[in-house]
Amino acid sequence: MEGAKRISAFNNAASAEIEVKTMSREIFSDEEIEEALHKTHGLLASAARLLSSFDDGRKITKQGLRKRVKNSEYLTEILNDENETMLDYAEAKLFQNIKDGDKTSLIFYLKCKGKERGYIERSEFIGKQNVEFSGKIGVSTIADLILEDEQDS
């Protein structure tokens, strides 16, 4: 009988430990995390700081929050919605800046969206023999051209 009491005590302690681990993993409710994500526009580090600022001693790191969101379809959707909303906002500001004549915004837009019309930056290399190359090239190609140019000298 005494052995049975020990096993029972062990099982109770083990289940209590499992319960504590489970509770600590989900220390913040989905609703609290959702509110923090809305308030911080989906910025995980800011949301983790906001959640950890409560006076009740609960804390969560950015990595812990990222894992929690990744493991919840609901929270992933909230985060994606916040990111899309901020992207829409940034695009609207970019378009307004372009309409207001901001050259930097205009150049940025053309570099990103105007590639098919030729608005891209190209690297140019002119060697000692005045051989010109224009277009997209990699670092190894540039190194080869420089070595070839040096050997010809």
Buried (B, 14 or more C-beta within 10 A) or exposed (E): EEEEEEEEEEEEEEEEEEEEEEEEEEBBEBEBBBBBBBEBEBBBEBBBBBBBEEEEEEBBBBEBBBEBBEEBEEBEEBBEEBBEEEEEEEEEEBEEBBEEEBEEBBBBBBEEEEEEEEEEEEEEBEBEEEEEBEEEBEEEBEEEBEEEBEEEE
